[in-house]
């Protein structure tokens, strides 16, 4: 159980960093006027947030 908790916590931290990175990239794409990239990053951010929420719920149990 301890290993699973550690793995979940590491996964959550990793997802948080990835979300931050994608947010930055999304802003860059907005500045450059690349709307297709903005949409891509928005989808990716949503998916990563959902993954993070799933892992947090598992960790709470």
N, C-alpha and C positions, 0 to 999 in steps of 0.2 A: 504494500500500500504506500509506503514512504516513497519508493522509487516512482510510483505513478504520480504522486503529488508533486514531486520535484519536476518530473517531465512536463506535467500540466502547467506548472508555474513558469518554467522556461519557455514553453510554447506560447503562453499568454504574453510574456515579456517580448518575445520575438514578434508576435503579431502587433503589439503596440508600436514597436519600432518600425515595422513595415508600413503600418497605417500612417505614421508620421512622415515617413519617406515619401509615400504616395501622395500625401497632402501637399508636400513641398513640390513634387513633380507636377501635380495638378495645377498649382499656382503658376509655375513656370509655363506650362502649356497654355494657360489662360492669357498670360502676358504676351505670348507669341501668337495668339489667335488660332491655336490648333484645337478646334472644338472636338474633333474625333478623339484626340488624346485625352481631353478633359473628361469626355464621357467614359472612356476606357478606365481612367483612374477612379472615377466615381463608382463604377461597377466593382472594381477591385477592392476599393475601400469598404464598400457595403459587405462584400463577401468575407473580407478579413474581420470586420466587426462581428458578423454573425458567428464565424468560427471562434472568435475570442469569447463571445457570450456563451457559446456551447461549452467551451472548456471551463469557464468560470462556474457555470451551473454544476458541472461534474465535480469540480473542486469543492463546492459547497456541501455536497452530500457526505 
